[in-house]
Amino acid sequence: MGKHFDDVAGKGKEAFGKATGDRGTEFEGKADQAKAGAKDAADKAKGKAEELKDKAEDAFESAGEKIKDVFKKK
């Protein structure tokens, strides 16, 4: 299930638990929301890591081209 579904389902479960006085269901809902938040944070971290990897590859390629240019001039 997607992180958004987990968040919405968790909010519903939490509300149901509060309305019925079922603390277990309420806390399960909060746990589902936390799980959705963790998935979101992981996705963001993965995206940033991929972005940094791409930048590093570009910098390495650029440096390689500059080195080639230096040796071509001699």
PyRosetta script that sets phi, psi and omega in degrees:
from pyrosetta import init, pose_from_sequence

init()
pose = pose_from_sequence("MGKHFDDVAGKGKEAFGKATGDRGTEFEGKADQAKAGAKDAADKAKGKAEELKDKAEDAFESAGEKIKDVFKKK")
pose.set_psi(1, 150.7)
pose.set_omega(1, -177.9)
pose.set_phi(2, -77.0)
pose.set_psi(2, 161.5)
pose.set_omega(2, -178.0)
pose.set_phi(3, -64.6)
pose.set_psi(3, -32.9)
pose.set_omega(3, -179.6)
pose.set_phi(4, -69.8)
pose.set_psi(4, -39.2)
pose.set_omega(4, 177.4)
pose.set_phi(5, -63.4)
pose.set_psi(5, -44.3)
pose.set_omega(5, 179.5)
pose.set_phi(6, -59.1)
pose.set_psi(6, -40.4)
pose.set_omega(6, -179.5)
pose.set_phi(7, -66.2)
pose.set_psi(7, -48.4)
pose.set_omega(7, -178.9)
pose.set_phi(8, -65.4)
pose.set_psi(8, -44.2)
pose.set_omega(8, 178.9)
pose.set_phi(9, -62.6)
pose.set_psi(9, -39.6)
pose.set_omega(9, 179.0)
pose.set_phi(10, -63.5)
pose.set_psi(10, -41.4)
pose.set_omega(10, 178.3)
pose.set_phi(11, -64.2)
pose.set_psi(11, -40.8)
pose.set_omega(11, 177.7)
pose.set_phi(12, -64.5)
pose.set_psi(12, -43.6)
pose.set_omega(12, 179.5)
pose.set_phi(13, -63.2)
pose.set_psi(13, -42.9)
pose.set_omega(13, 179.0)
pose.set_phi(14, -61.9)
pose.set_psi(14, -46.0)
pose.set_omega(14, 179.8)
pose.set_phi(15, -63.1)
pose.set_psi(15, -41.7)
pose.set_omega(15, 178.8)
pose.set_phi(16, -63.1)
pose.set_psi(16, -42.9)
pose.set_omega(16, 178.8)
pose.set_phi(17, -62.4)
pose.set_psi(17, -41.4)
pose.set_omega(17, 177.7)
pose.set_phi(18, -64.8)
pose.set_psi(18, -43.6)
pose.set_omega(18, -177.5)
pose.set_phi(19, -64.9)
pose.set_psi(19, -34.7)
pose.set_omega(19, -177.2)
pose.set_phi(20, -96.6)
pose.set_psi(20, -5.3)
pose.set_omega(20, -178.0)
pose.set_phi(21, 76.8)
pose.set_psi(21, 15.4)
pose.set_omega(21, -179.7)
pose.set_phi(22, -90.7)
pose.set_psi(22, 95.9)
pose.set_omega(22, -176.4)
pose.set_phi(23, -63.0)
pose.set_psi(23, -33.4)
pose.set_omega(23, 179.8)
pose.set_phi(24, -62.7)
pose.set_psi(24, -46.4)
pose.set_omega(24, 178.6)
pose.set_phi(25, -66.2)
pose.set_psi(25, -38.7)
pose.set_omega(25, 178.2)
pose.set_phi(26, -59.7)
pose.set_psi(26, -46.3)
pose.set_omega(26, -179.1)
pose.set_phi(27, -71.3)
pose.set_psi(27, -31.4)
pose.set_omega(27, 174.4)
pose.set_phi(28, -62.3)
pose.set_psi(28, -40.1)
pose.set_omega(28, 177.6)
pose.set_phi(29, -62.3)
pose.set_psi(29, -43.1)
pose.set_omega(29, 178.1)
pose.set_phi(30, -64.4)
pose.set_psi(30, -37.6)
pose.set_omega(30, 178.7)
pose.set_phi(31, -65.6)
pose.set_psi(31, -40.3)
pose.set_omega(31, 177.6)
pose.set_phi(32, -61.7)
pose.set_psi(32, -39.8)
pose.set_omega(32, 178.5)
pose.set_phi(33, -66.2)
pose.set_psi(33, -40.5)
pose.set_omega(33, 178.2)
pose.set_phi(34, -64.0)
pose.set_psi(34, -39.2)
pose.set_omega(34, 178.2)
pose.set_phi(35, -62.0)
pose.set_psi(35, -42.6)
pose.set_omega(35, 178.4)
pose.set_phi(36, -63.6)
pose.set_psi(36, -40.3)
pose.set_omega(36, 178.1)
pose.set_phi(37, -64.1)
pose.set_psi(37, -39.1)
pose.set_omega(37, 178.9)
pose.set_phi(38, -66.8)
pose.set_psi(38, -40.6)
pose.set_omega(38, 177.6)
pose.set_phi(39, -62.3)
pose.set_psi(39, -41.5)
pose.set_omega(39, 179.9)
pose.set_phi(40, -63.4)
pose.set_psi(40, -44.7)
pose.set_omega(40, 179.2)
pose.set_phi(41, -62.9)
pose.set_psi(41, -40.4)
pose.set_omega(41, 179.3)
pose.set_phi(42, -64.5)
pose.set_psi(42, -41.8)
pose.set_omega(42, 178.6)
pose.set_phi(43, -63.0)
pose.set_psi(43, -41.3)
pose.set_omega(43, 179.0)
pose.set_phi(44, -64.9)
pose.set_psi(44, -42.4)
pose.set_omega(44, 179.6)
pose.set_phi(45, -64.1)
pose.set_psi(45, -40.3)
pose.set_omega(45, 178.8)
pose.set_phi(46, -63.0)
pose.set_psi(46, -42.3)
pose.set_omega(46, 178.8)
pose.set_phi(47, -62.3)
pose.set_psi(47, -43.0)
pose.set_omega(47, 178.5)
pose.set_phi(48, -65.1)
pose.set_psi(48, -40.3)
pose.set_omega(48, 179.7)
pose.set_phi(49, -63.2)
pose.set_psi(49, -41.8)
pose.set_omega(49, 178.3)
pose.set_phi(50, -64.7)
pose.set_psi(50, -39.3)
pose.set_omega(50, 178.1)
pose.set_phi(51, -62.6)
pose.set_psi(51, -44.5)
pose.set_omega(51, 179.0)
pose.set_phi(52, -65.9)
pose.set_psi(52, -38.3)
pose.set_omega(52, 177.4)
pose.set_phi(53, -61.2)
pose.set_psi(53, -45.6)
pose.set_omega(53, 179.3)
pose.set_phi(54, -61.8)
pose.set_psi(54, -41.8)
pose.set_omega(54, 178.9)
pose.set_phi(55, -64.2)
pose.set_psi(55, -41.1)
pose.set_omega(55, 179.8)
pose.set_phi(56, -65.2)
pose.set_psi(56, -41.0)
pose.set_omega(56, 178.0)
pose.set_phi(57, -62.8)
pose.set_psi(57, -42.4)
pose.set_omega(57, 178.7)
pose.set_phi(58, -63.2)
pose.set_psi(58, -42.7)
pose.set_omega(58, 179.8)
pose.set_phi(59, -64.7)
pose.set_psi(59, -40.8)
pose.set_omega(59, 179.3)
pose.set_phi(60, -64.4)
pose.set_psi(60, -43.2)
pose.set_omega(60, 179.5)
pose.set_phi(61, -64.4)
pose.set_psi(61, -42.0)
pose.set_omega(61, 179.3)
pose.set_phi(62, -63.6)
pose.set_psi(62, -42.5)
pose.set_omega(62, 179.2)
pose.set_phi(63, -63.8)
pose.set_psi(63, -39.9)
pose.set_omega(63, 178.6)
pose.set_phi(64, -62.3)
pose.set_psi(64, -41.5)
pose.set_omega(64, 178.8)
pose.set_phi(65, -65.1)
pose.set_psi(65, -39.7)
pose.set_omega(65, 179.2)
pose.set_phi(66, -64.7)
pose.set_psi(66, -39.6)
pose.set_omega(66, 178.8)
pose.set_phi(67, -65.2)
pose.set_psi(67, -41.7)
pose.set_omega(67, 178.4)
pose.set_phi(68, -61.7)
pose.set_psi(68, -41.7)
pose.set_omega(68, -179.9)
pose.set_phi(69, -62.3)
pose.set_psi(69, -39.5)
pose.set_omega(69, 179.7)
pose.set_phi(70, -61.5)
pose.set_psi(70, -44.1)
pose.set_omega(70, -178.7)
pose.set_phi(71, -74.0)
pose.set_psi(71, -26.7)
pose.set_omega(71, 177.0)
pose.set_phi(72, -70.1)
pose.set_psi(72, -31.0)
pose.set_omega(72, -177.0)
pose.set_phi(73, -73.2)
pose.set_psi(73, -21.8)
pose.set_omega(73, -177.0)
pose.set_phi(74, -87.7)
pose.dump_pdb("model.pdb")
